[in-house]
């Protein structure tokens, strides 16, 4: 009897244990492990993602710079796929079986239960025949996406381009991005990604065992509508942008034009450039590979990444600091014998010219090296030679107020700081206390270690035009239908110089164009104030530089032009700048007394020999081979066969290498 009861308890215990295990398993399946819920839900429900159109980008007058064109991706949820005619499916897609197998493995690896892109960027012609038969292939469906198109094919470096999202970006997005999504890679597309991308919509559909739609899940209760990205109104004027790119064709350099009263960038040319439509579509990878092989590097954004000694355009800055400090006044004179003696060094004036007695305005007009060397030495020696480092630090702080030596905060990635040397730099070179004003006298005429980007040069002209302040330069004028303007772009940045000290400097700049080195670029009916410069190039012809603003009263445009390997600033940069200025202010270009024409400068070629250029840029065979390897990795990363984080890492390496390979040492010598 006792044995019977013992067996009964044992059997009861076994049954209870089994029931507990089953309940625990059921709890795990229904509550803890989401895979089964997803699988069960996917048997009756299909979630269709509606991708929003990216926001368009317009120029300042409402002309379209970037808009969208729809295309189709074929999506797949591996667990929903039933046996089908693979050969016919591949035929409809225009792919082979090897490609099919590769994409299938990729989809399964991502998730058997979640949809992912199987074949992307299906053209409309292919999709038309595929759409009618897509229901024959359970587990596959189409998704509409949008690619960018560029009606005028201009401003490639400003606009940037979009590309397929990488694994690292998916992780950072907290679930927003999915494989196959597109994201801004460079330019404004990257800077304003959150504004341009919009918000995706979701539609939940009921499907039967044959993958046929049976209506909307829960009557659409859980559906959300796609919201298109916001419109961006850029500050660019597409007419002068086109003119600028035309004038800079077959040349190296850049044009930056800014409206002084707002900081809005009117023209943003980087040459050589490329057609932004090449970075769209299925041939994007091949096109990018060709662009990267160009020795002159069209992807290098010269307006904000190329660095030049500012030369003549820097001369007035030290004079303004000296005026504010009471070290000189507008009537301070200097007798120029054709050189300036600083310690044991002789600083020659332009071509050894003796300018005689000059004051501040005439020194600007004649670009007298001696006058500005004298001014700089007075600044550095005012506290005695033993305190040169402390005095220099104060001078450096004043220079940085003009936006040199630091990023201006442009609404675009990749901006360079330029360079204003520190006292520590000279301590390391000459040892502490081992340098004086005569040691660094080259800074007086914008040479030595000083480096500035074309954007900083144009911004310096805005400061002079405004008599002592500038607005932060920016490329986007307004956001959305409400035309939102960022507050930081409406605030004045004062440089600490009283407005009355700018007049003698401006008088000299006016004389440069009216009767000086830039007289050939004089614009009928417009008073333009400018400064020519020449950037010395040890591996070829010097670089042509010109900075200016116009008109003198109530300036509407400030500009900086650099044409590499083109000699003096008066020969190439000044005429190009004058055409841009006149086109913007008058809407047309008049006949010049000097006889210069747009066609002559547009059709001229100033490209250096590619081998010489590569040598001057610091290339050697080992670096070239390394660059080729990195380019190949980047091509793979932007190819439609992109896989995983390894390719993403390769792209990171390529991005940094491109910036390194593009940089070239440039040394500037005043005219």
Number of C-alpha atoms within 10 A of each C-alpha: 5 7 7 9 10 11 11 12 11 12 12 12 12 12 12 12 12 12 12 12 12 12 12 12 13 12 12 13 14 13 11 12 11 12 14 15 14 13 16 12 13 20 17 17 21 23 16 17 20 18 21 20 25 27 23 20 24 23 22 21 13 13 17 17 22 21 18 15 10 14 17 19 20 21 21 26 23 22 17 21 14 15 7 11 10 13 12 10 19 15 12 16 16 10 13 13 13 10 12 18 11 12 17 18 12 17 22 17 10 15 13 17 19 19 26 23 22 21 20 18 20 21 14 12 8 13 19 11 12 18 12 9 11 17 15 15 19 20 20 21 20 21 16 16 22 18 18 21 19 20 13 15 15 21 24 24 25 21 23 19 21 19 20 19 19 25 18 12 16 15 12 10 10 8 9 12 18 18 15 20 17 18 21 21 17 21 22 23 23 20 18 18 19 14 19 26 21 18 19 18 16 16 18 20 21 20 18 12 11 14 22 14 15 12 13 17 18 11 11 13 10 11 18 15 14 17 16 19 20 21 20 27 25 28 24 27 20 24 17 22 23 18 18 25 23 17 25 29 20 18 24 24 25 29 31 29 33 29 24 30 20 20 25 23 29 26 30 29 29 30 29 22 24 18 13 21 18 19 23 18 19 15 12 17 20 15 16 19 18 11 18 20 13 12 14 21 21 20 22 23 25 29 28 26 20 25 24 27 28 29 29 29 27 22 27 26 23 22 28 26 23 20 20 17 12 10 15 18 17 16 11 13 18 19 15 20 15 19 23 20 14 17 11 7 12 13 17 18 22 18 10 11 14 16 22 12 13 20 19 25 22 21 24 29 26 22 29 31 26 29 29 28 26 18 23 25 17 15 24 24 17 12 12 11 14 13 14 21 22 13 19 20 16 13 17 17 14 19 18 14 16 26 24 26 22 17 16 20 15 17 17 21 14 15 20 21 20 24 18 18 17 14 17 13 12 18 14 10 11 13 11 13 13 14 18 21 24 18 15 18 23 19 23 27 30 26 22 19 17 24 24 26 28 29 32 28 26 29 32 27 27 31 22 25 28 19 19 22 25 28 24 22 23 23 25 25 22 18 19 16 10 9 12 12 13 13 7 12 18 14 14 15 17 16 18 14 20 15 13 11 20 22 15 20 23 23 17 25 30 26 23 26 25 20 12 20 23 24 17 20 25 24 22 13 10 14 18 28 27 31 32 29 27 31 30 24 19 12 14 16 17 22 27 27 36 31 30 33 32 25 20 18 11 11 18 19 30 33 31 30 31 33 29 27 23 26 22 25 27 26 20 22 32 31 25 26 28 24 23 26 27 23 16 19 14 11 12 11 18 14 11 13 12 10 8 15 15 16 10 10 18 18 13 13 14 18 17 19 10 12 11 12 18 18 13 16 18 14 17 10 9 8 13 13 11 11 20 15 13 21 24 15 22 25 23 20 26 23 18 18 12 16 15 14 13 12 19 22 17 19 22 14 15 22 14 11 16 17 16 14 18 21 16 17 13 20 22 26 22 26 24
